Structures are given as structure tokens and as C-alpha cells.
Amino acid sequence: MQDGKRGWLILGLLTLLSGCATTSRVDPKDPWEGWNRGAQSFNDGVDDYVMKPVAKGYDWVMPDFADQGVTNFFSNIDDIGVCTNDLLQGKLIQSGKDGARFLVNTTVGVAGLIDVGTMLDLPKHNEDFDQTLGYWGVPTGPYLVLPFFGPSSPRGVVGLVGDAALNPMTYAGIYINPTWIGAAISVGGGAVKVIDARADLLGMERVASEAAIDRYEFFKNAYITRRNYLVNDGNVPEEDVLKFEEQKDEGYGPLNPNPY
């Protein structure tokens, strides 16, 4: 081979290798991408073969008013954790309003089946333990997809544990006798909550399928954006991966980033 041709071949190989090295660079926000993609694929399979069929059956059986009542019931229970996290974040006024909302919905709203609080201008807030940790400066850590639970982070895992500790249904198996009845209430209640939430998202599934070139990147960016939005109370930092103003007209911004 002539020296000139050999030089061009070597240059071409070096360019190719350089390109491969660039594309394989690890994203500091997502160093566990291999695991995460596998976990998301597993979760998609569980959703396709288990959750979606069950949710469709639930949606078909449940009348609209009953479905809304179940959603309101679990939302009301979650307000206990919302009030607690309000206090932990120093949001005293909001905590008072959320506490009033819980009391009104529990009493006048028949154990939370009817959302009387919203009718009385006591809107629903979204506060969880992950947001509280973020408020106090705990870093979120790398993106992490959990089997069954979906998108999260190391801080989000701790947040899930904190939220479970603030949910009274977690303790049903301890304080309700016989024990098996309490355990059934705790596990069964959690299952109904998940199914009800999945059924409420059935109509939004097409948005994700049509909007995402890379489904994994779509949900990763949506999750990170939503957590940043919630932790910062809407004041999304400049380094955020998505911009709320750019996405809200599409129906899947930080207030609604998980469209299935």
C-alpha cells in the first residue's frame, strides 16, 4: 500500500475511534444507563402484560363517580404526608391550609371520597419527603430506574421510605386485629391505589408514544424536570434539562410529565 493511502486509512480509523470514544462518554446525570434501560424495559413489560390490562378492566367496571371517589380517598390520605412535609420545609401557612383541607375532606367529604376542600378554595398541593430532602440541600444523585417503581434517584429512594412512614395504611398490619386483616388492608389498599392511578393515565399513553424519539430519554428528562420543578416550587433552575414554558403547551410539562 502506498504511504499516502496508508496515511489516509490511519487518519480515518483514528477519526472513527475518536467518534466512538465521544459517544461512549458517561453522562454524569445518568452513569447507570445500562441498568436503567434494562429496568425500564422490565417495567414496560410488566405494564403491558399486567398493569395495563388490569387498569383497563378497572376502568371498564368502575363508574366515573366511583373512580373519582377512589382517587379522592387516596389523595386525602396522602394529604397527611403533605402537611408533614409542609412543616418540615417551613411552609407554615400552606401546612395550615392543607391541614384544613384534610379535616374538611375527612369529615364533610365522607372519609375523603368527595373533594370538598377544592370547592372551598383549599387546593391540593404536592409535597413529599424527596422534596423535603431537596429543600434542605440533599443532592438528588444520579438518575435511577427502580423495578416496579419506575424513575427515581438515590434521594428519591429515601423519599419513598419517608413517604411510606407517613402513610397510615403502612401500619394497618400492626394496629388492626386480627393481623391478617390489617395486612390485607395495607397490601390491598396499596394495590388499589396503584391500579386506580394507572387507570387514570390510560388516555395519556399516546402522548408518550408519539412524542418520544427515544422513550428512555423522554421519561428520564421528564422525571428530572418534574422533580426540579417541585423541589424549587416552580422556580426551575437554568441547568434544567427541559424548560417548563416550552413543554406546558404540549400537555406533558413538569406538572404532567409522565403521560402514561
C-alpha positions in Angstrom: 0.0 0.0 0.0 1.3 3.4 -0.9 2.3 5.7 2.0 -0.4 8.3 1.1 -3.2 5.8 1.1 -1.9 4.3 4.3 -1.9 7.7 5.9 -5.5 8.4 4.9 -6.5 5.0 6.2 -4.9 5.6 9.6 -6.5 9.0 9.8 -9.9 7.6 9.0 -9.5 4.9 11.7 -8.4 7.5 14.3 -11.4 9.6 13.5 -13.7 6.7 13.8 -12.2 5.7 17.2 -12.4 9.3 18.4 -16.1 9.3 17.5 -16.7 6.1 19.4 -14.9 7.4 22.4 -17.0 10.6 22.3 -20.4 8.8 22.1 -19.5 6.3 24.9 -18.7 9.2 27.3 -20.7 8.6 30.5 -23.4 11.2 31.4 -22.7 12.3 35.0 -26.5 12.6 35.5 -27.0 9.0 34.2 -24.0 6.8 34.9 -26.2 3.7 35.4 -27.8 4.0 31.9 -27.3 0.3 31.2 -29.1 -0.8 34.3 -31.7 1.9 33.9 -32.7 1.0 30.4 -33.0 -2.7 31.4 -35.1 -1.8 34.4 -37.4 0.4 32.2 -37.7 -2.3 29.7 -38.7 -4.7 32.5 -41.2 -2.2 33.8 -42.7 -1.6 30.4 -43.2 -5.4 30.1 -44.9 -5.5 33.5 -47.1 -2.6 32.4 -48.0 -4.2 29.0 -48.9 -7.6 30.3 -50.2 -6.9 33.8 -50.9 -3.3 34.8 -52.5 -2.0 31.6 -54.9 -5.0 31.2 -55.9 -4.7 34.9 -56.3 -0.9 34.7 -58.5 -1.3 31.6 -60.7 -3.8 33.4 -60.8 -1.5 36.4 -61.7 1.5 34.2 -64.4 -0.5 32.4 -66.0 -1.8 35.7 -65.8 1.4 37.7 -68.4 4.2 37.1 -66.8 7.6 36.7 -68.1 8.8 40.0 -66.8 5.8 41.9 -63.4 6.0 40.1 -63.2 9.7 41.2 -64.2 8.8 44.7 -61.4 6.2 45.0 -58.9 8.7 43.6 -60.1 11.3 46.1 -59.8 8.9 49.0 -56.2 8.1 48.4 -55.4 11.7 47.7 -56.9 12.6 51.1 -54.7 10.0 52.9 -51.7 11.4 51.1 -52.5 14.9 52.5 -51.2 13.7 55.9 -47.8 13.4 54.4 -48.3 16.7 52.5 -49.0 18.5 55.8 -46.0 17.0 57.5 -43.6 17.9 54.7 -45.1 21.4 54.6 -43.9 21.7 58.2 -40.5 20.2 57.6 -40.0 22.8 54.8 -41.1 25.7 57.0 -44.3 26.3 54.9 -46.5 27.1 57.9 -49.3 28.8 56.1 -49.5 26.1 53.5 -49.4 23.5 56.2 -52.4 25.1 57.9 -54.4 25.2 54.7 -53.5 21.6 53.8 -54.4 20.5 57.4 -57.8 22.3 57.0 -58.3 20.6 53.6 -57.6 17.2 55.2 -60.1 17.8 58.1 -62.8 19.1 55.8 -62.5 16.2 53.3 -62.3 13.6 56.0 -65.4 14.8 57.8 -67.7 16.6 55.4 -66.2 14.8 52.4 -67.0 11.4 53.9 -63.5 10.0 54.5 -62.2 11.9 51.5 -64.4 10.4 48.9 -65.6 13.9 48.0 -63.1 16.7 47.4 -64.9 19.4 49.4 -61.6 21.2 50.1 -61.2 22.2 46.5 -64.8 23.5 46.5 -63.8 25.7 49.5 -60.7 27.1 47.7 -58.3 24.8 49.5 -56.4 23.4 46.6 -54.4 20.2 46.5 -50.6 20.6 47.0 -47.8 18.2 46.1 -45.2 17.8 48.8 -43.3 14.6 49.6 -40.2 13.6 51.6 -38.0 13.7 48.5 -38.9 17.4 48.1 -38.1 18.0 51.8 -34.7 16.5 51.4 -34.1 18.6 48.4 -35.3 21.7 50.3 -32.6 21.1 52.9 -29.9 20.7 50.3 -29.6 17.0 49.9 -28.4 16.3 46.3 -30.6 14.2 44.2 -27.8 12.0 42.9 -27.8 10.1 39.5 -30.9 9.1 37.7 -32.1 5.6 38.8 -34.9 3.4 37.5 -36.3 1.1 40.1 -38.1 -2.2 39.1 -41.8 -1.8 39.6 -41.4 1.8 41.0 -40.0 3.5 37.9 -37.9 6.6 37.6 -36.2 7.7 40.8 -32.8 8.7 42.3 -30.8 7.8 45.4 -32.6 10.7 47.2 -35.9 9.6 45.8 -35.4 6.1 47.3 -35.0 7.7 50.7 -38.0 9.8 49.9 -40.1 6.7 49.2 -39.2 5.3 52.6 -40.1 8.6 54.3 -43.4 8.8 52.4 -44.3 5.2 53.4 -43.5 6.1 57.1 -46.0 9.0 56.9 -48.8 6.9 55.3 -51.2 5.5 58.0 -52.0 2.5 55.8 -48.4 1.3 56.3 -49.3 0.5 59.9 -52.6 -1.3 59.3 -51.0 -4.7 59.8 -49.6 -3.6 63.2 -52.7 -2.0 64.8 -55.6 -3.9 63.2 -56.5 -7.3 64.6 -56.5 -10.0 63.5 -53.2 -9.2 61.9 -54.0 -10.8 58.6 -56.9 -8.3 58.2 -54.6 -5.4 58.8 -52.1 -6.8 56.3 -54.8 -7.3 53.7 -55.9 -3.7 54.2 -52.4 -2.4 53.8 -51.4 -4.5 50.8 -54.8 -4.4 49.1 -55.2 -0.7 49.6 -51.8 -0.1 48.1 -52.7 -2.3 45.1 -56.0 -0.5 44.5 -54.2 2.9 44.7 -51.7 1.8 42.0 -54.4 0.4 39.8 -56.5 3.5 40.2 -53.6 5.8 39.3 -52.7 3.7 36.3 -56.3 3.7 35.1 -56.3 7.5 35.3 -53.4 7.6 32.9 -54.8 5.3 30.2 -55.9 8.2 28.0 -52.5 9.9 28.1 -50.4 7.0 26.8 -50.4 8.1 23.1 -48.6 11.3 24.1 -45.5 9.4 25.2 -45.5 7.1 22.3 -45.9 9.8 19.7 -43.7 12.5 21.3 -40.7 10.3 22.2 -38.0 9.5 19.7 -36.1 7.8 22.5 -38.7 6.6 25.1 -36.0 6.2 27.7 -34.6 9.8 27.3 -38.1 11.1 27.2 -39.1 9.7 30.6 -35.6 10.5 32.1 -35.8 14.1 31.2 -39.4 14.4 32.2 -38.7 12.9 35.6 -35.7 15.2 36.3 -37.7 18.2 35.1 -40.6 17.4 37.3 -38.5 16.8 40.4 -36.6 20.1 39.9 -39.9 21.9 39.4 -41.4 20.5 42.6 -38.3 20.9 44.8 -37.9 24.5 43.6 -41.6 25.3 43.8 -41.8 26.2 40.2 -38.5 28.2 40.0 -36.8 25.8 37.6 -33.0 26.4 37.6 -31.3 27.3 34.4 -29.4 24.0 34.2 -32.7 22.0 34.0 -32.8 19.6 31.1 -36.2 20.7 29.9 -37.9 24.1 30.1 -41.4 24.2 31.5 -42.5 27.1 29.3 -41.5 25.0 26.2 -43.4 21.9 27.3 -46.6 23.1 29.0 -48.5 23.7 25.8 -47.8 20.1 24.8 -49.5 18.7 27.8 -46.5 16.9 29.3 -44.6 19.5 31.2 -43.4 19.2 34.8 -47.0 19.3 36.1 -47.8 16.3 33.9 -44.5 14.7 32.7 -45.5 11.1 32.8 -48.2 10.7 30.2 -49.0 7.0 30.5 
